Structure formats: structure tokens, C-alpha cells
Amino acid sequence: MRLNSLLNSDHFLLGTFASNCGGGMTVSQLPDRWKATWENNLVLAQLLDEAGIDFMLPIARWVGYKGETDFHGYVLETMTWAAALLAKTTQLNVFATIHTVANHPVVVAKQIATLAQMSNNRVGLNIVAGWNKPEYDALGLDLPDDHETRYGYAQEWFDVIRNLWDHDERFDWSGKYFHLKQVHGTPRPDFHPPIFNAAGSAQGREFASRNANFLFTPAMELERSRKELQELKAQAKAEGKDVNVMTFSHVICRPTQEEAEAEWQYILDNADTGAVDNLVNLQFAHAHSFPHELLEQIRERMTVGHGGFPLVGTPEKVADLICALHEVGFRGTTLSFFDYVKEFPYFRDEVLPLLKARGIR
Ligand SMILES: Cc1cc2nc3c(=O)[nH]c(=O)nc-3n(C[C@H](O)[C@H](O)[C@H](O)COP(=O)(O)O)c2cc1C
């Protein structure tokens, strides 16, 4: 069977995250913070494509986190962003990130199938079951308090998509949330596009292991991750499944350790603290993605890299840390940078050859 390249390779997967969002993953007031314009995203995508990076993953966001800068108030829509980037690249996989309740599954199934055809099957789908209450209020949608309903809805939503991708014929669907008559969706993708899902709750993880090719979880501490991954894999194995777990990381790579750490501190000193407060409080209130007992401790990480695992230091140190993520069992990581276009070339030239030499790329 033909497979998407993410499912067909055994190297440690690397992608970028959140370049479609103003500020990227850094909650900063600095005037040179990341501008998520189409021009910047296109330059980045072409750099990544040429460097053999595996994928780009966007964040879907409908209202910002307020604060001085209204962090993530400026965000490019992800399905259209993916379409345009796929048309302008040749190897890179590009994901669309989709909130289940804000997007009808019949529409999404056809959008993704269209992009699969357009891109020689390089499109992926990141499913968001919902957690950000102010965003749901802004859209006039109810965010159910309980995870059972959120993921119950997401399951039926994705079952509809899978049925459309698997069948040529028209069919009726009579479920709890969807009542569809004589629906069909052609063209269908040649094979199922790769599915990402990020979840911290038990229900979310069950959803991810049932439906996604890759489950995302934060890497707080390496030994904690090792244990968590062993448990996730044992659980999947008991159900006769295999699970690929990914994480997300933030890169500050400089010629010396001192320079990299000074940059970390400089970003902290210029944080948008109002937006960081809102981000942390919303995570506490509605999501289980970060372990709640660690949330205050990771306030710094929230500021610099939206909670991503810090890859801070010399190229050698950054390569060591990526190898450590690989060694504890992660299948890959996303990368973010304060300025993706300015900083990625240094990572490409100095870190990628080390990862290659160490046999993980
Ligand atoms: C890598 C990654 C990507 C995510 N992308 C989005 C996104 O684009 N939009 C969004 O609202 N939430 C996003 N989330 C949040 C998750 O979809 C999920 O709702 C959250 O982790 C809460 O998990 P829980 O439902 O198990 O509590 C992302 C999380 C991670 C780790």
C-alpha cells in the first residue's frame, strides 16, 4: 500500500509549528517578534522544503489571548494556508488544523481530498476537539464542560470523514450529532492522509490512539516523558495497536551557550505578561494538555515557546537534546523559532548535519 512519507520513513520526524500565528510560539512584546504574513510563511516553507524537513503544522485560532499584543490575534486560516503552501512546495507535508465543531465534516473531507490530489498526497489533518472557551463564545458555539461530549462529537465527526474517504457510493448517516441523507464525497484521497491529534486527557488520548497516526504531548522532563511514553505504548499494545508520540520544542540555537541563555532571558524580560496569564489560566480551566501540577513551573516555557521543550544552546547541545527526545521514545518533534526565517538557516547548517551524523536523520 502507498503511504504518506511521514508514515513511510523511520528517521526522527521534524516539522515547524505555529508559523501561521503572529508571534509564533513566543509571547513577546519585542517589536521584531514573528510576523505571520503570507510572504514570511512562503519563504519559510521553501527553505524547509529544500532542507528536507518533514512537515509544517499550523495552529487554528479564532480570537487572541489579549494582553499588550493580543497574542495570536493575527492568525492565517489553516486550510487556505496549507493549500497555497502545497502549491508552492514539492516534498514538504503541510497540515491543516481543524476544530471539529466549527467545520462541517463533509466540507472538511472534500477540502482535504482536494488538497491530497493537488499535492500528490502531502496534506495532513490535525484534529482539535476544543478547549478554548472564549473562542467558542466568540463563535457562538457551546464548549461542553465534559471531555466525553467533546470527544464523542469528535469521534462521530471523524467517522463521517472516514466514511466519505472510504466509499464512492452515497450513504445515510444517523448518529447522535449528524443526520445526513444520501451524502457522498468524490474525489476521495488515494489513501488516508496522516492524522495528528494533541490530547492530555484520558478521553483525548483514547481518541488519538483510535484515530490518529501521531499523538502529540508536551515533553516536560525527559524522565517523566520516558515513563509516560512507556505507559502509552503499553496501553496501545494491549489494544493491539501501535502509537507514535510526538512533541513540540522551541529552539534558541547560538554559537555559544551563554548567547543562547541570554536570549532566553531577554525574551522573558520582554514578555507580554498579560497574554501569558491568560494563556496559563485558560489551560488550567479547560484543557488537560499540560500536567496541572506543573503549569506554574512552566510559566517561563509558556512565555518563550508556548510550553514547548526548550532546545537552548549551541548546535551540539541542541542536537544532544533532540537525540535525547528520540532516545526516550518520541517519534519526532515540531520546532519553533523567535524568527523562523532568520533562525532556521543556522539550525539547518549546524544542527541537521549533527543529527545525520548521529543516525537519527
Ligand atoms: C502540537 C499541538 C497542536 C495543537 N493545535 C491546536 C490548535 O491549533 N488549536 C487549538 O485550539 N488547540 C490546539 N491544541 C490543543 C489540543 O488540540 C487539545 O485540545 C488540548 O491539548 C487539550 O487536550 P485535552 O482535550 O485532552 O484536555 C494543540 C496542542 C498541541 C500539543
The ligand as an SDF file (V2000), in Angstrom:
LIG
                    3D

 31 33  0  0  0  0  0  0  0  0999 V2000
    1.0020   20.1730   18.9170 C   0  0  0  0  0  0  0  0  0  0  0  0
   -0.3330   20.7320   19.3680 C   0  0  0  0  0  0  0  0  0  0  0  0
   -1.1410   21.3880   18.4460 C   0  0  0  0  0  0  0  0  0  0  0  0
   -2.3460   21.9500   18.8440 C   0  0  0  0  0  0  0  0  0  0  0  0
   -3.0550   22.7010   17.9770 N   0  0  0  0  0  0  0  0  0  0  0  0
   -4.1310   23.3740   18.4210 C   0  0  0  0  0  0  0  0  0  0  0  0
   -4.7760   24.3380   17.6070 C   0  0  0  0  0  0  0  0  0  0  0  0
   -4.3240   24.6220   16.5140 O   0  0  0  0  0  0  0  0  0  0  0  0
   -5.8690   24.9600   18.0800 N   0  0  0  0  0  0  0  0  0  0  0  0
   -6.3820   24.7080   19.3120 C   0  0  0  0  0  0  0  0  0  0  0  0
   -7.3830   25.3040   19.6850 O   0  0  0  0  0  0  0  0  0  0  0  0
   -5.7890   23.8030   20.1220 N   0  0  0  0  0  0  0  0  0  0  0  0
   -4.6800   23.1620   19.7050 C   0  0  0  0  0  0  0  0  0  0  0  0
   -4.0540   22.2900   20.5360 N   0  0  0  0  0  0  0  0  0  0  0  0
   -4.7290   21.8750   21.7770 C   0  0  0  0  0  0  0  0  0  0  0  0
   -5.2420   20.4350   21.6480 C   0  0  0  0  0  0  0  0  0  0  0  0
   -5.9890   20.2410   20.4760 O   0  0  0  0  0  0  0  0  0  0  0  0
   -6.1190   19.9290   22.8230 C   0  0  0  0  0  0  0  0  0  0  0  0
   -7.3850   20.4820   22.7300 O   0  0  0  0  0  0  0  0  0  0  0  0
   -5.5280   20.2760   24.1220 C   0  0  0  0  0  0  0  0  0  0  0  0
   -4.2680   19.6740   24.1730 O   0  0  0  0  0  0  0  0  0  0  0  0
   -6.4040   19.8320   25.2660 C   0  0  0  0  0  0  0  0  0  0  0  0
   -6.3160   18.4560   25.4520 O   0  0  0  0  0  0  0  0  0  0  0  0
   -7.4730   17.6940   26.2010 P   0  0  0  0  0  0  0  0  0  0  0  0
   -8.7060   17.8610   25.3290 O   0  0  0  0  0  0  0  0  0  0  0  0
   -7.0650   16.2620   26.2480 O   0  0  0  0  0  0  0  0  0  0  0  0
   -7.6600   18.3230   27.5320 O   0  0  0  0  0  0  0  0  0  0  0  0
   -2.8130   21.7770   20.1760 C   0  0  0  0  0  0  0  0  0  0  0  0
   -1.9880   21.1240   21.0990 C   0  0  0  0  0  0  0  0  0  0  0  0
   -0.7570   20.6340   20.7090 C   0  0  0  0  0  0  0  0  0  0  0  0
    0.1010   19.9760   21.7480 C   0  0  0  0  0  0  0  0  0  0  0  0
  1  2  1  0
  2  3  1  0
  2 30  2  0
  3  4  2  0
  4  5  1  0
  4 28  1  0
  5  6  2  0
  6  7  1  0
  6 13  1  0
  7  8  2  0
  7  9  1  0
  9 10  1  0
 10 11  2  0
 10 12  1  0
 12 13  2  0
 13 14  1  0
 14 15  1  0
 14 28  1  0
 15 16  1  0
 16 17  1  0
 16 18  1  0
 18 19  1  0
 18 20  1  0
 20 21  1  0
 20 22  1  0
 22 23  1  0
 23 24  1  0
 24 25  2  0
 24 26  1  0
 24 27  1  0
 28 29  2  0
 29 30  1  0
 30 31  1  0
M  END
$$$$
